[in-house]
Amino acid sequence: MDIHNLTAKEIKKLHVWLRALIQVLYFLFIPSVYTAAFAGVKYIFTQIGAGEKVAMTSFVTVLVVICIYTILFGRFFCGFACAFGTLGDGVHALYVWICKKMKKKPLQIAEAWTEKLCYLKYIVLALISILCFAGVYGKAKGTSPWDVFSMITAGRFPNSKYLAGIVILVLIMVGMCTQERFFCQFLCPMGAVFALMPILPGALFQRNREKCPPKCGLCKKRCPAHLDIDGDTARSGECLCCHACAATCPRKNIHIGTNEGN
């Protein structure tokens, strides 16, 4: 099958199914990658705070590998491999489908707020890092939605000690209904880590603006983070590499790497 001969509608449909397949496979077989990388972050700050050596544990190894991959190829992990991100996509898609069946307009966070709210994840990362550094994060066991999610994906339902974590996870899932990739954009501490990575220019999405129809903007409308392909370079780390923009473009004008046709 020659993808260059497919229509824009066929490419969009192919992207949706291919991405969903990859996400499901990661979710079913290696859902713990996110929690492992996050455990690496917590371990590093805990060790530093205790004045102890940071060893290359399995958690740190996972964190380092994903960070290096992000620098080289962008946030593919967030767009395709993160189990928490897949949960968000599933919850949001289900909510939109229900609203469509009920002929109601889905609730949605205004675009003007999304750029402001994306800074919350840096605050979450900073707070967790400080608590780990101070050696008190472990005392908050039962409040982490990530621990609850990890237990559920492992086939174990958390007990009453994790009530706070369960409540927070449910609230996050409510947010997932109102905004595509709600958690990834606004609350994910690992998303903050990856967004801070210096992604190589060759891993960023590009387009030839001259080939774009006047006042099109479909790529920005479809982007979960509402990014302008070539106008938000300073925020390139916010790109989830979901490829939705490329799949949506009616003129197949978006690609990764150097800008073709200039």
C-alpha positions in Angstrom: 0.0 0.0 0.0 1.5 3.3 -1.1 0.6 5.9 1.5 1.3 8.7 -1.0 -1.7 7.6 -3.1 -4.1 7.6 -0.1 -6.7 10.4 0.3 -6.5 12.7 3.3 -9.6 10.9 4.8 -8.0 7.5 4.3 -4.7 8.7 5.9 -6.6 10.0 8.9 -8.5 6.8 9.3 -5.3 4.7 9.0 -3.5 6.9 11.6 -6.4 6.5 14.1 -6.4 2.7 13.8 -2.7 2.2 13.7 -2.1 4.5 16.7 -4.9 2.8 18.6 -3.3 -0.6 17.9 0.1 0.5 19.1 -1.4 2.1 22.2 -3.4 -1.0 23.1 -0.4 -3.3 22.7 1.7 -1.1 25.0 -1.2 -0.8 27.5 -1.8 -4.6 27.6 1.8 -5.8 27.7 4.0 -3.1 29.3 1.7 -0.7 31.1 4.2 -0.1 33.9 6.8 1.8 31.8 5.3 5.2 32.9 5.3 4.3 36.6 8.8 2.9 36.3 10.2 6.1 34.8 8.3 8.1 37.4 9.8 5.9 40.1 13.2 6.8 38.7 12.5 10.5 39.2 11.4 10.0 42.8 14.4 7.8 43.5 16.9 10.3 42.2 15.5 13.2 44.3 15.1 11.0 47.4 18.8 9.8 47.1 20.0 13.3 46.6 18.0 14.6 49.6 19.4 11.8 51.8 23.0 12.6 50.6 23.3 9.1 49.2 24.7 7.8 45.9 22.3 7.6 42.9 22.7 4.1 41.5 21.7 3.0 38.0 18.6 1.0 39.2 16.1 -0.5 36.7 13.8 2.6 37.3 16.6 5.0 36.6 17.6 3.0 33.5 14.0 3.2 32.1 14.0 7.0 32.8 17.3 7.6 31.1 16.4 5.5 28.0 13.1 7.3 27.6 14.7 10.8 28.1 17.4 10.0 25.5 14.8 8.7 23.0 12.7 11.9 23.6 15.7 14.1 22.8 16.4 12.2 19.6 12.9 11.5 18.3 10.5 13.6 20.3 7.8 12.5 22.7 6.8 9.3 21.0 6.4 7.7 24.4 3.7 10.2 25.4 1.8 10.0 22.1 1.9 6.2 21.6 3.3 4.2 24.5 2.2 5.8 27.8 -0.5 3.7 29.5 -1.8 6.8 31.3 -2.1 8.7 28.0 -3.9 5.8 26.5 -6.4 5.8 29.4 -7.0 9.5 28.7 -7.6 8.9 25.0 -10.0 6.1 25.8 -12.0 8.1 28.4 -12.2 11.2 26.2 -13.3 9.2 23.1 -16.0 7.4 25.2 -17.2 10.7 26.6 -17.4 12.3 23.1 -19.2 9.2 21.8 -21.8 9.3 24.6 -22.4 13.0 24.0 -22.9 12.4 20.3 -25.4 9.7 21.0 -27.2 11.9 23.4 -27.0 14.8 20.9 -25.3 17.0 23.5 -22.2 19.2 23.0 -19.3 17.9 25.0 -17.9 20.1 27.8 -14.5 21.4 26.8 -11.8 23.6 28.4 -11.5 26.9 26.5 -8.4 27.1 24.3 -7.4 30.3 26.0 -6.9 28.4 29.2 -5.0 25.5 27.9 -1.7 27.3 27.5 -1.9 28.7 31.0 -2.9 25.3 32.6 0.0 23.5 31.0 2.3 25.1 33.6 0.6 23.2 36.3 2.5 20.0 35.5 5.8 21.8 36.3 4.4 22.8 39.7 3.4 19.2 40.3 6.8 18.0 39.3 8.5 20.6 41.6 6.3 19.7 44.6 6.9 16.0 44.2 10.7 16.6 43.8 10.7 18.7 46.9 8.8 16.1 49.0 11.2 13.4 47.8 14.2 15.6 48.5 12.9 16.2 52.0 12.3 12.5 52.5 8.6 12.9 53.3 7.1 11.7 50.0 7.0 8.1 51.2 4.8 9.1 54.1 2.1 10.2 51.7 1.5 6.6 50.6 -2.0 6.0 49.4 -2.5 9.5 47.9 -0.8 8.8 44.6 -3.1 8.2 41.6 -0.2 6.7 39.8 0.2 4.0 42.4 -3.5 3.2 42.2 -3.4 3.1 38.4 -0.3 0.8 38.5 -2.1 -1.6 40.9 -5.2 -1.7 38.7 -3.3 -2.4 35.5 -1.5 -5.2 37.4 -4.8 -6.8 38.3 -5.0 -5.7 41.9 -7.7 -3.4 43.2 -6.3 -1.0 45.9 -7.7 -1.3 49.4 -9.1 1.5 51.6 -5.6 2.8 52.4 -5.5 4.2 48.9 -8.9 6.0 49.1 -7.3 9.4 48.5 -5.4 8.1 45.5 -8.6 6.5 44.1 -10.5 9.8 44.5 -7.8 11.8 42.8 -7.6 9.3 39.9 -11.4 9.5 39.4 -11.2 13.3 39.4 -8.4 13.1 36.8 -10.6 10.9 34.7 -13.4 13.4 34.9 -10.9 16.0 33.6 -10.0 13.6 30.8 -13.6 13.8 29.5 -13.4 17.6 29.1 -10.0 17.8 27.4 -8.1 15.5 25.2 -4.9 14.5 27.0 -6.0 16.5 30.1 -3.6 14.7 32.4 -0.7 14.8 29.9 -1.0 18.5 29.3 -1.8 19.8 32.7 -0.8 17.5 35.5 1.7 14.8 34.4 5.1 15.2 36.2 6.7 13.0 33.6 5.2 15.2 30.9 7.0 18.1 32.5 10.3 16.2 32.5 9.9 15.3 28.8 8.8 18.9 27.9 12.1 20.1 29.4 14.2 17.9 27.2 16.1 19.6 24.4 14.5 17.9 21.4 16.6 17.8 18.3 15.3 20.0 15.4 15.1 16.9 13.1 12.5 15.4 15.4 10.1 18.3 15.2 7.1 18.6 13.0 7.4 20.9 10.0 5.3 22.2 7.2 5.6 24.4 4.1 3.3 27.3 5.0 3.1 28.3 1.3 1.3 25.1 0.5 -1.3 25.6 3.2 -4.8 26.8 2.2 -5.6 30.3 3.4 -7.1 30.3 6.9 -7.0 26.5 7.2 -5.8 25.8 10.7 -7.0 22.2 10.8 -3.6 21.0 12.3 -3.8 23.4 15.2 -7.5 22.6 15.9 -6.7 18.8 15.9 -3.6 19.1 18.0 -4.4 18.1 21.7 -2.0 20.9 22.9 -3.3 23.4 20.3 0.2 24.1 19.0 0.9 26.0 15.8 3.2 23.7 13.8 5.8 26.3 12.9 4.8 29.1 15.3 5.4 27.5 18.7 9.0 26.4 18.4 9.7 27.6 22.0 6.9 25.2 23.1 8.1 22.3 21.0 8.5 20.2 24.1 4.7 20.4 24.6 4.2 18.4 21.4 3.0 14.9 22.2 4.1 13.4 18.9 0.7 11.9 18.4 0.9 12.7 14.6 -2.7 13.9 14.6 -1.7 17.1 12.8 0.0 15.2 10.0 -3.0 12.8 9.6 -5.4 15.7 9.5 -3.6 17.9 7.0 -5.7 17.7 3.7 -2.6 18.5 1.6 -0.2 16.0 3.3 1.9 19.1 4.1 3.1 18.1 7.6 6.1 15.9 8.3 8.9 15.3 10.7 12.4 16.7 9.9 13.7 19.4 7.6 11.1 21.4 5.6 10.7 19.9 2.2 10.1 21.9 -0.8 11.6 25.2 0.5 
